[in-house]
Amino acid sequence: MVIVFAALLLIATLVAAYRVSSGKSRKRKLIIWGITLMVPVSPLASWMISLLYADFVAHDGFAGIALLLLLPLFFLAGLIVLLTGIFHKKETGTV
């Protein structure tokens, strides 16, 4: 039941980020998605993946703890997207 709640929370977060970023500039979209990946998605996704792997694949809790190393990887991906958005130059209208 906890996995279902976490999955629904993750989906709601992604939908909210999509709605907030729609209609914005590319720079603003990258910033919004970077923060979204870093704060709510990174811990939820890494926890869900590690818990599902520990329960259904390995049948061992230590394997799930080892997979919690996905948290810094997801956080780093969000940080890269955020920094790309911060340092993204404005596009000129010339062709």
Buried (B, 14 or more C-beta within 10 A) or exposed (E): EEEEEBBEEBEEBBEEBEEBBEEEEEBBBBBBBBBBBBEBBBBBBBBBBBBBBBBEEEEEEEBBEBBBEBBEEBBEBBBBBBEBBEEBEEEEEEE
